[in-house]
Amino acid sequence: MKKIAIWTATAFAGLAAAGVLLAGFAAVVSLRQLPSIDALRDYRPDVPLRIFTSDNTLIGEFGTEHREFIPIEHMPKRMTEALLAAEDDQFYSHAGVDFAGLVRAALANIGEGYAQGASTITMQVARNFYLSREKTLSRKWYEILLAWQIDRSLPKDRVLELYMNQVYLGEHAYGFGSAAQVYFGKPLADLSLAETAMLAGLPKAPSTMNPAVNLPRATRRQEYVLGRMLSLGMITQDQYRDARAEKISVVAEGNGRYAGHAEYVAELARQLAHDRFGDEAYTRGINVYTTVSSVRQTMAYDAVRAGIDKYGQRHGGTTPQAALISLDSQTGAIEAMIGGSDFQTNRFNHATQAQRQPGSTFKPFIYSAALERGVSPGTLINDAPLDDPKWNPSNDDDRFVGPIPVREALAESRNLPAIRTLREIGIPYAIDYAGKFGFSKSRLPPYLPMALGTGTTSPMRLAAAYGVFANHGYRVEPYLIQKITDGEGNVLFQADTAVAPTRVISERNAFVMDSLLHSVVDAGTGTAVRRYTRRQDVAGKTGTTNDSIDGWFAGYAGEIVTVAWMGFDDNRPLGKREFGATTALPIWAAYMEGRLAGVPVSLFEAPSGVARINGDWTYTEYPEGVHAVASIGFPPPAPAEAPLDGATPANDGFGPAAVRDGNGGAATPALGMPATNSAPRGPGQL
């Protein structure tokens, strides 16, 4: 019996030794077949392009994966502790493989045909970077060998850094930095203990246990993680209790994970980044910081949404497109931009891409040009039918009021005075003049209807043009990108805000136009603005195109310029009794009401070269009629008989005589008025 026992023991020892030798031989052979881990030493994952507001709110990510690489030294300690408690609390003590855990897992899986469970963080790194997800003994074997080799070759912190930035956590999020933004809409460092524990529980089943898909299951997993942290002494009993009681708020529901309703902003920023960096923009971890404020963007969205809803209430639920863009006229920085009614159904950016007829919002540029040709706010223009058999335009109310001052003509948006003014100053001159404001000359038709805004432009270009009036005659180009950095924080681009603006019109021209645009709001087609604000620095102009296809309001207060637009992509009419004042103005006013809250009123001071004559502003060289246009749109007066005393009629030689006031002094010159001592306003006067 003793010999049998000795023989049996020897046999088992031999078999064990043979098994060890065989395993060692297999390991040596397998190690030669393993991939090199050198790539892990300098590995940096593909990190998507990320778009932020000016106040660092994430509004978009573009790439195949949502990922934010966080170096281990910047990884929040609480996040690291929670992960180790959930996945591998012996990480810093084992050699990459938990052999005791493997034995337990093997015993639990006897008869299953494959090994599973007991994967350390190092083993998961091996699997995530090199191996497939299939559950076989051979894959598990290679996973063990790779983990052992990784542990021998890389510092523990580097292994943990790789894992925490590479692991898939559901909702297309890779790494804990990205998951914090995807699920909770904030940086990883700002998470509470409860939120941190919920993220730490995701690696086990990221697709079915994530809080966006199944909050109850995610909560149960979170409670397990908190319990492990408590048992390991990472948190106190009070911290455990408070974290358990905290109500988790998840933002990752469909497209709601990005704040601020800034999809159009993010998409435009993406296009600009791609133009600069190509496809690398989607993998280099580039961060784009826009000029848009998240608070103002939300204001803009709310205003546009309310305007669309009100229109729908008037028209049986019909949803038109609408856009709003707001910018700082002194710098060109875009503060808010809404490109349409719903980005998910229509990604065309109407604020920047749509080329629409601006309607009467274009009239101020005709009158601005006319100021340089002798016109003043008090100049009278004939509001009467044209003497043109080929074209018979009318006013919106189908009425003609006869002689009307420029100020009233613009405030009431009379069409015939604008047409006559354009005809007087000349179409080529007017086109060149409009080009100073940034309008594309090729989009301005060289015909009289141009005075009514039959050219095409975008809301952004119109906002920049109105910005010239707000900025005292200086023009700046709108811009959206404030700064671009790489994943390491190195600045790749910085907007040059020190670039001097270009003066395109005189300060006095801008001052007089500002005065005229105030009248639109105070006594003209824009008076509905006063339902929202009584500020005295608000100026602007309504615009409606033929058949009410487009509705506009363009205006400003201080340096803030905003344009709102409404219309349909198929150019169908907005409907009867729909105008810029009913469609776009409420959007503009609702946004500006919030935007201007707390902002001091800013009024223009009269510059040199202007004076108040007969109750209105005019250039100082015009009162006596020198270089001033005396009339537009009226037949010339009959030749006067020579006075018996040899005196000559009162005429300065630059056209018909200036109208005289009741005291015999020179009054404001008249556009289209015959030389008489009175200026009656009679319908139909030619």
HELIX and SHEET records of a PDB file:
HELIX    1   1 LYS A    2  GLN A   33  1                                  32    
HELIX    2   2 ASP A   38  ARG A   41  1                                   4    
HELIX    3   3 ILE A   72  HIS A   74  5                                   3    
HELIX    4   4 LYS A   77  GLU A   87  1                                  11    
HELIX    5   5 PHE A   99  ALA A  108  1                                  10    
HELIX    6   6 ILE A  121  TYR A  130  1                                  10    
HELIX    7   7 LEU A  137  SER A  153  1                                  17    
HELIX    8   8 LYS A  156  GLN A  166  1                                  11    
HELIX    9   9 PHE A  176  PHE A  184  1                                   9    
HELIX   10  10 LEU A  188  ASP A  190  5                                   3    
HELIX   11  11 LEU A  193  ALA A  200  1                                   8    
HELIX   12  12 LEU A  202  LYS A  204  5                                   3    
HELIX   13  13 LEU A  215  SER A  231  1                                  17    
HELIX   14  14 GLN A  237  ALA A  245  1                                   9    
HELIX   15  15 ALA A  259  HIS A  261  5                                   3    
HELIX   16  16 GLU A  263  PHE A  277  1                                  15    
HELIX   17  17 GLY A  278  TYR A  282  5                                   5    
HELIX   18  18 SER A  294  ARG A  314  1                                  21    
HELIX   19  19 GLY A  359  PHE A  362  5                                   4    
HELIX   20  20 LYS A  363  LEU A  371  1                                   9    
HELIX   21  21 VAL A  406  ALA A  411  1                                   6    
HELIX   22  22 ASN A  415  ILE A  425  1                                  11    
HELIX   23  23 ILE A  427  GLY A  435  1                                   9    
HELIX   24  24 LYS A  441  ARG A  443  5                                   3    
HELIX   25  25 LEU A  448  LEU A  452  5                                   5    
HELIX   26  26 PRO A  459  ALA A  470  1                                  12    
HELIX   27  27 GLU A  507  ALA A  523  1                                  17    
HELIX   28  28 THR A  527  ARG A  531  5                                   5    
HELIX   29  29 ASN A  546  SER A  548  5                                   3    
HELIX   30  30 GLY A  580  THR A  583  1                                   4    
HELIX   31  31 LEU A  585  ARG A  595  1                                  11    
SHEET    1   A 5 LEU A  58  PHE A  62  0                                        
SHEET    2   A 5 LEU A  49  PHE A  52 -1                                        
SHEET    3   A 5 ASN A 287  THR A 290  1                                        
SHEET    4   A 5 ILE A 481  THR A 485 -1                                        
SHEET    5   A 5 VAL A 491  GLN A 494 -1                                        
SHEET    1   B 2 HIS A  66  ARG A  67  0                                        
SHEET    2   B 2 ALA A 173  TYR A 174  1                                        
SHEET    1   C 5 ILE A 334  ILE A 338  0                                        
SHEET    2   C 5 GLN A 321  ASP A 328 -1                                        
SHEET    3   C 5 ILE A 560  GLY A 567 -1                                        
SHEET    4   C 5 ASP A 550  ALA A 557 -1                                        
SHEET    5   C 5 VAL A 538  THR A 544 -1                                        
SHEET    1   D 2 LEU A 380  ASP A 383  0                                        
SHEET    2   D 2 GLY A 402  PRO A 405 -1                                        
SHEET    1   E 2 TYR A 474  ARG A 475  0                                        
SHEET    2   E 2 THR A 502  ARG A 503 -1                                        
SHEET    1   F 2 VAL A 610  ILE A 613  0                                        
SHEET    2   F 2 ASP A 616  TYR A 619 -1                                        
END                                                                             
